[in-house]
Amino acid sequence: MQRTTSRQTLAVLATAVTGSLVLAACGGAGGPSSGGGKISDGKVVIGLLNDQSGVYKDLSGPNSKVAIQMAIDDYKAKYGDKAVAKDIEIVAADHQNKPDVANTKAQEMYDRDKADIILDVPTSSAALAVATQAKAKKKLFIDIGAGTTALTGAQCNKYTFHWAYDTYMLASGTGAALVEGGGKNWSIVYPDYAFGQDMTKSFTAAVERAGGTVQQKIATPFPNENFATFITKAGSSKPDVIGIMAAGGDLVNFVKQYNQAGMADKAKLAVGLMFITDIHSLGVDQFKGTTFTDAWYWNFDAQNKAWADKFKAKTNTRPSFAHAGNYSAAFNYLEAVQAAGTDKSDDIVKQLEGKKINDMFLRNGEVRAADHNVIHDVYQVKVKSKDQVKEEWDYEEVVKTIPAADAYGPANPACKM
């Protein structure tokens, strides 16, 4: 290419630059008021990465795509022609609960599919892999489905946010409640990967803080179908409480076999992480009276129920807290795009950090700037007995609301952004 340094060419360039600056000042370059927005590749791409076919399929899976689409529809309805993000696409993939698959799929989403953000990612080992990719690619990742505190601790990063729950929150609610109710001596059974290990650490600390003792910590394969020998071992020390730290299909299998073994008459059952889909799968009789901590419940109040009714009309099922969390994360991400006038990651991070949120999912919510943990009120609940159930999916009795600060504790000092 021929180089030119003529005054005429420089004058034309100067005029073009000046014109661009004037347009930007007037909102023509995509400020929030213009309804345009500096959107990369001309569209916002939201990636959904989760278990589409395995043990966590029902609690999140394909129906989380429905929840995200509901958020997109509500965003477009709210802003109409003034929407900064006009073209919004969802891309979905199955990580099979394998961190290596999650790592590859995240790379593909960020690079090939041009995803601006990845949502959900249950299975803590998979979530940590995606967080690593988010940091490397400088792209957003909002985790909903995983519980590990490492996401907002030693492995935190600028582009990763933890939206719905973590193992500290679950333990501080359930562990303390059961010890205070007389369950002093515990045996804990856990899946031997990042989530189960973190759950066991968090529950042990919560039980001990409340004055109890964990006598046994029993690791199991993940995923797993036969828990018989692990249940027998857990009962061998005659504990007051047997805690199961599995989730989804593994939790259902454990509880079924726990009841078949007659353990319900010998020890209280503590469920570390429960989704309403687990109760529905096995039935309230199998779980009745079980206390656990829930991040959100569809029938808690009129606002939750109204959203759950819309979700049910599209899926013929009630939403778990993961479905509701995916909706909330997607909608608040799009609100951040709207406020920033762009989908540039660093600008979105600035919009989210420190944000106070009260929406359908987050009550008294706050996106903590220090560790990117999204704290909010959660609920100590008890599974109803069959005679207490008034309608299908009405399985939980909310015993008390646990304020956000009490549920999550202070920001993790191990987090160095």
C-alpha positions in Angstrom: 0.0 0.0 0.0 1.3 3.5 -0.9 2.0 5.7 2.0 0.8 9.3 1.9 1.5 12.2 4.2 -0.3 14.9 2.3 -1.9 17.7 4.2 -5.2 17.0 2.4 -5.3 13.4 3.6 -4.5 14.4 7.2 -7.2 17.0 7.1 -9.8 14.4 5.9 -8.7 12.1 8.7 -9.0 14.9 11.3 -12.5 15.8 10.1 -13.6 12.1 10.3 -12.2 11.8 13.9 -13.9 15.0 14.9 -17.2 13.8 13.4 -16.9 10.5 15.3 -16.3 12.3 18.6 -19.3 14.5 18.0 -21.5 11.5 17.3 -20.3 9.8 20.4 -21.0 12.8 22.5 -24.5 12.9 21.1 -25.1 9.2 21.8 -24.7 8.2 18.2 -21.9 5.9 19.0 -24.1 3.8 21.2 -24.6 5.4 24.6 -27.4 4.0 26.8 -29.8 6.7 25.6 -29.3 6.0 21.9 -30.7 2.5 21.8 -27.7 1.6 19.7 -24.8 0.4 21.7 -21.3 -0.7 20.9 -22.1 -4.4 20.6 -19.3 -6.7 19.4 -20.1 -8.7 16.3 -23.5 -6.9 16.1 -25.1 -9.1 18.7 -25.0 -10.3 22.3 -24.3 -14.0 22.6 -25.2 -15.8 25.9 -23.7 -19.2 26.4 -25.5 -21.8 28.5 -23.1 -24.6 29.7 -24.5 -27.3 31.9 -25.5 -31.0 32.3 -28.1 -31.6 29.5 -28.4 -35.3 29.9 -27.0 -36.6 33.2 -27.6 -36.5 37.0 -28.1 -32.7 37.0 -30.3 -32.5 33.9 -33.6 -31.9 35.8 -32.4 -29.4 38.3 -31.1 -27.1 35.5 -30.4 -28.7 32.1 -32.4 -27.7 29.0 -35.0 -25.8 30.9 -32.4 -23.2 31.9 -32.4 -22.2 28.3 -36.1 -21.4 28.6 -35.4 -19.3 31.7 -32.7 -17.3 29.9 -35.0 -16.8 27.0 -37.6 -15.4 29.4 -35.0 -12.9 30.6 -34.3 -11.9 27.0 -38.0 -11.4 26.3 -38.5 -9.4 29.5 -35.5 -7.2 28.6 -36.8 -6.5 25.1 -40.3 -5.8 26.5 -38.8 -3.3 29.0 -36.6 -1.3 26.6 -38.3 -1.8 23.2 -36.6 0.3 20.5 -34.3 1.8 23.1 -32.7 -1.6 23.8 -28.9 -1.5 23.4 -28.8 -5.2 22.8 -31.2 -5.8 19.9 -30.0 -9.1 18.6 -29.5 -11.6 21.4 -28.6 -15.3 20.8 -28.4 -18.3 23.2 -25.9 -21.1 22.5 -26.1 -24.2 24.7 -23.8 -27.2 25.3 -23.6 -30.2 27.5 -20.4 -30.4 29.7 -21.3 -33.9 30.9 -20.1 -32.9 34.4 -16.5 -33.3 33.2 -14.0 -30.5 33.8 -12.1 -31.3 30.6 -15.2 -31.2 28.5 -16.3 -27.9 30.2 -12.9 -26.4 29.5 -13.2 -27.3 25.8 -16.8 -26.2 25.5 -16.0 -22.9 27.2 -13.2 -22.2 24.7 -15.5 -23.0 21.8 -18.2 -20.7 23.1 -15.9 -17.8 23.7 -13.8 -18.2 20.5 -16.0 -19.9 17.9 -19.5 -18.8 19.0 -18.3 -15.4 20.2 -20.1 -15.8 23.5 -20.0 -12.6 25.6 -21.0 -14.5 28.7 -21.4 -18.1 29.9 -24.0 -19.0 32.5 -24.9 -21.8 34.8 -22.2 -24.6 34.9 -23.1 -27.0 37.7 -20.4 -29.3 38.9 -17.7 -27.3 40.8 -14.7 -28.8 39.0 -16.3 -27.8 35.7 -17.1 -24.4 37.0 -13.5 -23.8 38.0 -12.3 -24.8 34.5 -14.7 -22.3 32.9 -13.6 -19.6 35.4 -10.0 -20.2 34.2 -11.1 -19.7 30.6 -13.1 -16.6 31.5 -10.0 -15.0 33.0 -7.8 -16.0 30.0 -10.3 -14.7 27.4 -11.4 -11.7 29.5 -15.1 -12.7 29.0 -17.9 -12.8 31.5 -18.9 -16.0 33.5 -21.7 -16.0 35.9 -22.0 -19.3 37.8 -25.4 -20.4 39.1 -25.2 -24.2 39.4 -21.9 -24.9 41.2 -21.3 -24.5 44.9 -17.6 -24.3 45.5 -16.4 -21.3 47.5 -13.1 -21.4 45.5 -14.9 -19.3 42.8 -15.0 -16.4 45.2 -11.9 -17.4 47.1 -8.5 -18.5 46.1 -9.5 -19.0 42.4 -11.6 -15.8 42.0 -11.0 -13.5 39.1 -12.3 -10.2 37.7 -14.6 -11.8 35.1 -16.3 -14.5 37.2 -19.4 -14.0 39.5 -21.1 -16.5 41.7 -24.8 -15.8 41.6 -27.1 -18.3 43.5 -25.5 -20.1 46.4 -22.3 -21.6 47.8 -21.3 -24.3 50.2 -20.7 -21.9 53.0 -24.3 -20.6 52.7 -25.8 -24.1 52.7 -23.8 -25.2 55.7 -24.4 -22.1 57.8 -28.1 -22.7 57.5 -28.6 -26.5 57.7 -25.6 -27.5 59.8 -26.3 -25.0 62.6 -30.1 -25.7 62.6 -29.6 -29.5 63.0 -27.0 -29.2 65.8 -29.1 -26.8 67.7 -32.0 -29.3 67.3 -30.0 -32.0 69.0 -27.9 -33.5 66.2 -24.5 -33.2 67.8 -22.7 -36.2 66.2 -22.4 -36.4 62.4 -21.3 -38.7 59.7 -20.9 -37.1 56.3 -21.1 -38.9 52.9 -19.8 -36.9 50.0 -19.0 -37.2 46.3 -15.2 -37.2 45.8 -14.7 -34.1 43.6 -14.5 -30.3 44.2 -18.1 -29.7 45.2 -18.3 -32.7 47.6 -15.0 -31.8 49.2 -15.9 -28.2 49.6 -19.3 -29.1 51.0 -17.7 -31.4 53.6 -15.3 -28.7 54.6 -18.0 -26.1 55.0 -20.4 -28.4 56.8 -17.7 -29.7 59.2 -16.8 -26.1 60.1 -20.5 -25.1 60.6 -21.2 -28.2 62.7 -18.2 -27.5 64.9 -19.0 -23.8 65.2 -22.5 -24.9 66.5 -20.9 -27.3 69.1 -21.2 -30.5 67.2 -18.7 -33.1 66.0 -18.2 -34.8 62.6 -17.1 -38.4 63.4 -16.8 -39.7 59.8 -16.2 -38.3 56.4 -16.9 -40.9 53.7 -16.0 -40.3 50.1 -17.9 -41.9 47.2 -17.4 -42.0 43.4 -19.1 -39.4 41.2 -21.5 -40.1 39.7 -22.7 -43.2 41.7 -25.7 -45.5 41.8 -25.0 -47.9 44.7 -24.6 -46.3 48.1 -25.4 -49.3 50.2 -21.9 -49.9 51.7 -21.4 -46.2 52.3 -24.7 -45.9 54.2 -23.7 -48.9 56.3 -20.4 -47.3 57.1 -22.0 -44.0 57.9 -24.3 -45.6 60.4 -21.6 -47.7 62.1 -20.6 -44.9 64.5 -24.3 -44.4 65.5 -24.5 -40.8 64.6 -27.3 -38.4 65.4 -27.2 -37.1 61.8 -26.0 -38.5 58.5 -25.3 -35.7 56.1 -25.3 -36.4 52.3 -23.5 -33.9 50.2 -24.5 -35.3 46.8 -27.0 -33.6 44.5 -29.4 -34.3 41.7 -29.7 -38.0 40.6 -27.0 -39.1 43.1 -29.0 -37.5 46.0 -32.2 -39.3 44.8 -30.4 -42.6 44.7 -28.8 -42.1 48.1 -32.1 -41.2 49.9 -34.0 -44.1 48.3 -31.4 -46.5 49.5 -31.1 -44.8 52.9 -34.8 -45.3 53.5 -34.7 -48.9 52.2 -31.9 -49.6 54.7 -34.1 -48.4 57.6 -31.6 -45.6 58.5 -34.4 -43.0 58.8 -35.3 -44.6 62.1 -31.7 -44.5 63.4 -30.4 -41.1 62.4 -31.6 -37.7 61.1 -30.9 -37.1 57.4 -29.2 -33.8 56.5 -29.2 -32.9 52.9 -26.5 -30.5 51.9 -28.0 -29.4 48.6 -31.6 -30.0 47.6 -33.5 -28.9 44.5 -37.3 -29.1 44.3 -36.8 -31.4 41.3 -35.2 -34.0 43.7 -38.2 -34.0 45.9 -40.5 -34.3 42.9 -38.5 -37.2 41.5 -38.7 -39.3 44.7 -41.8 -38.0 46.4 -42.3 -36.1 49.6 -42.7 -39.3 51.7 -39.1 -40.1 51.1 -37.9 -36.7 52.3 -40.7 -35.6 54.7 -39.4 -33.6 57.6 -35.9 -33.1 56.1 -34.4 -29.7 56.9 -32.3 -27.9 54.3 -31.3 -24.5 53.0 -32.9 -23.3 49.8 -31.7 -20.3 47.7 -35.2 -19.7 46.3 -38.6 -21.3 46.4 -41.2 -20.9 43.6 -44.2 -20.7 46.1 -42.6 -18.4 48.6 -44.7 -15.3 47.6 -46.8 -13.9 44.9 -43.8 -12.5 42.9 -42.1 -15.9 42.8 -45.3 -17.7 41.9 -46.2 -15.3 39.1 -42.8 -16.0 37.4 -43.1 -19.7 38.2 -46.5 -19.8 36.5 -45.0 -18.3 33.3 -42.2 -20.9 33.5 -44.6 -23.7 34.0 -46.7 -22.6 31.0 -43.6 -23.1 28.8 -42.1 -26.2 30.4 -45.0 -28.0 32.2 -42.8 -28.1 35.3 -42.1 -25.8 38.3 -38.7 -24.1 38.3 -35.8 -25.0 40.6 -33.7 -22.3 42.1 -31.2 -22.9 39.3 -33.8 -22.0 36.7 -34.7 -18.9 38.6 -31.0 -18.0 39.1 -30.3 -18.3 35.4 -33.2 -15.9 34.6 -31.9 -13.4 37.2 -28.3 -13.6 36.0 -29.2 -13.2 32.4 -31.6 -10.3 33.0 -29.1 -8.4 35.2 -26.4 -9.0 32.7 -28.6 -7.5 30.0 -29.4 -4.6 32.3 -25.6 -4.0 32.7 -25.2 -4.0 28.9 -28.0 -1.4 28.7 -26.5 0.8 31.4 -23.0 0.6 29.9 -24.1 1.0 26.3 -21.8 -1.9 25.3 -21.1 -5.5 25.9 -17.4 -4.9 26.6 -16.5 -7.1 29.5 -14.6 -4.6 31.6 -17.5 -2.1 31.3 -20.0 -4.8 32.4 -17.9 -5.7 35.4 -18.0 -2.1 36.5 -21.8 -2.1 36.2 -22.2 -5.3 38.2 -19.7 -4.7 41.0 -21.4 -3.3 44.1 -24.8 -3.4 42.5 -27.8 -3.8 44.9 -30.5 -6.0 43.5 -34.0 -6.8 44.5 -35.6 -9.0 41.8 -37.7 -12.2 41.5 -34.7 -14.2 42.6 -32.4 -12.0 44.7 -34.0 -10.5 47.8 -31.7 -7.9 49.5 -29.1 -9.0 46.9 -25.7 -7.4 46.5 -22.9 -8.1 44.0 -19.9 -7.9 46.3 -17.1 -6.0 44.6 -14.4 -7.6 46.9 -15.0 -11.3 45.8 -17.8 -11.2 43.2 -20.0 -13.3 45.5 -23.7 -12.4 44.9 -25.2 -12.5 48.4 -28.9 -12.5 49.2 -31.5 -13.7 51.6 -32.0 -17.5 51.7 -34.4 -19.8 53.4 -34.3 -22.6 56.0 -37.0 -25.0 54.8 -38.5 -28.3 55.8 -40.0 -30.8 53.4 -43.8 -31.2 53.9 -45.6 -34.4 54.7 -47.9 -35.7 52.0 -51.1 -34.5 53.9 -49.6 -30.9 54.0 -49.2 -30.7 50.2 -51.9 -28.5 48.7 -50.9 -28.7 45.1 -48.3 -30.5 42.9 -44.8 -29.1 43.6 -45.9 -27.5 46.9 -43.3 -29.4 48.8 -41.5 -26.9 51.0 -42.4 -25.1 54.2 -40.3 -22.0 54.8 -39.3 -22.1 58.5 -37.3 -18.9 58.4 -35.5 -16.4 56.2 -31.8 -16.1 56.8 -30.5 -12.6 56.0 -27.9 -12.3 53.3 -25.0 -11.2 55.7 -25.7 -14.1 58.1 -26.0 -16.7 55.3 -22.8 -15.8 53.5 -20.5 -14.2 56.0 -17.8 -11.7 55.1 -16.0 -11.6 51.8 -13.3 -14.2 51.3 -9.9 -12.8 52.1 -8.3 -15.4 49.9 -9.8 -13.7 46.8 -7.2 -11.5 45.1 -8.6 -10.0 41.9 
